[in-house]
Every structure is written in C-alpha cells, then in structure tokens.
Amino acid sequence: MLAASSSVWAQTILSVLIVSAIAFVGIVMLILREDRLRQVVPILVSFAVGALLGDALFHILPELADDGGITVGISWIMAASIMGFFVLEKLIHMHHRLYAPAHGHIHPVALTNLLGDGLHNFVDGAIIAGSYLASTPLGIATTAAVVLHEIPQEMGDLGVLVHAGLTPRRALLFNFLTALTAVAGAIITLVLEDTIGGVVRPMLALSAGAFIYIAGSDLIPELHKDSQLRVSILQFVGVAAGFGVMAALLSLE
C-alpha cells in the first residue's frame, strides 16, 4: 500500500483549490467584448488539446508502463473512462435538447449543467490526487492540463447558466461551488489509498482515458468549426505549444 504522505496531501489540496478557483475565469466573459472573446477562446482550446494529450502520452502512459505495465485491465479502465464520459455528456446534451431554457426564467437546464459540472470536477480532483500519489512531477503536469482545459469550459458553463436565467453573480457563485467538488474527489481518493490502497494505477488509467476523450471529442471538433488559414495556423501552434509544455515538464522527473 502506498500511503499518502503529508506533502502529497498538501500538494493535492493546493492544486485542487487552484483548479476550483478557475471557476471565476468566467468573469472575463463579462469584461471582454464578444469579438475579443472569439479571438482568445480558440487559442485556449488549442493549447488545452496539446496539454491534455501531452499529459496522457508523455506522463501518464509512461508512468503506467514503468510501474506494472499497460495491462489489459488498465486498457479496460481507460475504455470504461471514455465510455463513461460519453454517456454522461449524452445525457446532458439530451436534457439540453428537450428542455431549452426559456427567456427570463431559471430553467432546470441550469441544474443539469451544475450537476454534470460537479461530477466532472469531482473526477478531476480524484485524477489530480492519483497523479500526486504516483509522483510530484506527474501531479504538477496533470494539474496544469486540468487547468488549461477548465478555462474555456468554465467560460462556456457560465454562458449556459446565464442563458438559463441566472444572474451573472449567482452563476459565478454556483459555478465555484460545483468546482469545489474537486476537493471532495481528491480527499476521497487519498483516504482510499490510505485505507485500502491500490487506487493509483486505476486513477491514472481513468485520467488518461478522460483526457483523451475530452481532447478528441469535446475540444478538437471545436477547432474544426473555423477553417480559415490564419486561424488554423494559430490553432496548430496552440496545440504544438500544449505538447511542448507537457514535454518540457518531463525535465522535472
């Protein structure tokens, strides 16, 4: 059993609190003009694609390979992670389609969005904890990848909540409260490792599947919506930069 040391607890909690604070990035939506947001968000999404895939390919999978190998069981956990996120997002999209928010009223779609986001953040916290249990450098790399994909996601979540009838201030507050579920996910993972052990490899496999799914299903399709040459070049540079950052973090290991 690999018990979580006090330093692992401190690093994990600090990291998930930083990730939770990303919920307030939605304030940018209320400050920047819409045309400026359209310029910034695609670059953030591009960078997040490279960071998520880079973390999975350069850090998580090599860690699994070095510590017990990438077995069929690990592959099944990664596949289950991908399918789990697919089902979760299908349910959320189906609810959005059936219950489009009515103007001027707080619609149940806001609750659905908050529940889905809370579960997603809970998993993020568990993933970060599992990464720190493996090693500090892997925990740092995973935290960076989570932060980068949370920034554009939180902007989108705020837009959904405001569109569903919440005031911007209440939307920001509720977004932050759901972000705090990352702390619960991290604590539960660390406690499980301390009590029963054996959660590190499954959590790393879960995170690899989640990052591959989010990058391939949610983010890359968004990049293909704009095929202008200049934008495409910026997107390519952003993805390459994300990979580059994750590769540079290998020097910490």
N, C-alpha and C positions, 0 to 999 in steps of 0.2 A: 504493500500500500504506500502511495506517495502522498503523505500528509502535507497539507498546505501550510507553509511557514508564515510567520507574521509579515514578512516582506511581501510574500505573494498576496496575502490579504490586503495589505496597504496599497500595493501597485494596482491590484484589480479594482478595488473600490474607487481609487482615484481616477482610473481610466473610465469606469462606467459613469462616474459623475461628470466627467468631461463630455462623454458621449451624450448624456442626458441634457447637458446644457446646450447642445446643438439645437435642441427644440426651439430655442429663441432666435435661431437664424432666420426664422420666418419674418422677423421684424424688418429684414431687408426688403421684403415684398411691399411693405407699407411705406418705405422710404424712396426706393429707386423707381424711376419711371418704367413703364411696361416695356418700352423699346430697349432700355438698358438691360433689363432682366433677360430679355430674349437673347441678348449677346452673351451674358455671363453664364446662364444655366447650361447651355450645350457644352461649354468648356469644362464646367464642373462635372457634368455627366461623363464626358470623355475621360477625364482624369480618374474618375471613380471606376470606370471599366478596367483600365490598366491596373489600378491599385488592387481591386478585388481579385482579378485573375492572377496578378502577380503574387499576391499573398498566398493564394491557393497553390500556384505552380512552383514558386520559389521557396516558400517557407513551410506550408502545412504538409504538402505531399512528401517532400524530402524528410521532414520530421517523422512522419508515419513510416516511411521506408527505412529510416535508420533505427527506429525503435519498434522492432517486431515485424516490419514489412507491411506492404499493402496487400492484405489477405482478401479472400472472397468475402469474409464477414465485414471488413472495412468497406469494400465496394458496395455491399448491400446497404450499409448505413448511409453512404453517400447517395445511393439511388433513392433510398427512403426519404432523405432530406430534400432532394429535388422534387420528388412526388408530393411530399408534404406541403412544400411552398406552393406548388402548382394547385393543389386542392384548395388551400387557404385563399389564394388570390382569385380562383374561380368563384368561390363562394362570395367573396367581397364584390367582385365585378357583377355577378348575377344580382346581388342585392341592390347595387347602384342602378342597374338597368331597370329593375322592376319598380324601384322607389326613387325616382328622380326628385331632387329637392325642389319644393315649391318656393317661389319667391316670397320673402317676408316672413317665413315660418321656419322654426327649427325642426328639421326633419330627422326621422330615425337614421337616415344615412350617416349623420354625424356620429351617432353611437356606434354604428357598424365600423366606421373608419377608425374610431378611437379604440375599439376592441381589437381590430386587426393590427393596428399600430402597436398597441400594448403587447400583444403576443409576439410580434416581430421584435420589439425591443427587449422583451424577456429572453428570447433566443439569443439576441446579440450579447446580452450580459453573460449568458451561460457560455457562449463561444469565447468571449474575452477571458473569462475565468479559466476555461480549459486550456487556452493558449498560454496563460501565465503559469499554469501548473506544469506545462511542458518546459518552458524556458522564458526568461525575461525578454530576450530579443524577439521571440515569436509573439509574445504578448504585446509588445510595442508595435510590431508590424501589423498585427491583427486590429489593434485599436485604431491605428492610422487608416486602415482600409475601411473599417466601420464608419469612422468619422466622415470620410470622403464620400461614402455613398449615402450617409444620413443627411448631408447638407441639401442636395436637391430634393430628396424625399420629404424632408420636413417643410420645405417651401410648398411642395405640392399638397401635403396634408393640410397646411394652413389654408390654402386656397379652397380645398374641399369643405372644410369646416365653416369658413366664412360664407361660401356659396350655400351651405345648408342652413344658414340663418343665424349663426353665432356672431357676436360682435368680435372684432379683431382681438380685443383684450382677453375675452373669455376663450377664444380659440387658442391663443398663445398659452394661457394657463392650463387648459385641458391637454394641450399637446405636451407640455412639460410634465404634467402628472403621469401621462401614459409613458413618457420617456423614462420615468423613474422605475418602471418595471424592469429595466435593465439591471438595476441594483438587486432586485429580488432574484433574478435569474443567476446573477453572479454568486450571490450568497448561498443559494440552494446548491449550486454546483460545487462550491468549495466545501460546504458542510457534507455533501455526499462523498466527496473524496476523502474527507477526514474520517467518516464513519464506516463506509463500506469499500471505498477505493475503486480503482478500475474505470474511472469516468473519463480520463484524459484522452485516450485513443478514440473512443466513440465521439467525444465532443469535437475533436479535431476533424474527424470524418464528417460529422454534421456540419461543421463550419465550411469545409471545402465544398461540400455539395451546395450549401446555401449560397456561398459566394459565386460559384459557377452559375447557379440558376439565376441569381439576381442580375449578374452582368449579362448573361446571354438572353434572358427572357425579358427583363424589365428595361435595361439601360441601352443595350446595343440597338434594339428596334427604334428607340427614340432618336438615335443618331442618324438612322437611315431616312428619317422624315424630311431632312433637308439635304438635297443633293448638289447644292451649289459648290463650285470648285473651291472657293476660298474657305467656306465653312467646312468642307470635307477635309481640307488640309489641316485646319485648326483642330478638327476632331482627331485626326491621325496623330498629330503632335501631342494632343492631350492624352490619348491612350498610351502612346510611347513614353510620355513623361511619367504616367502612373506606373508602368512597368519599370521604368528607370529608378523611381524612388524605392520601389519594393526590392529591386536588385541591389541598390546602394545600402539598404538596411541589412543585407547579408553580412556586411562588414562588422556589424555588431555581434555576430555569432562566433 
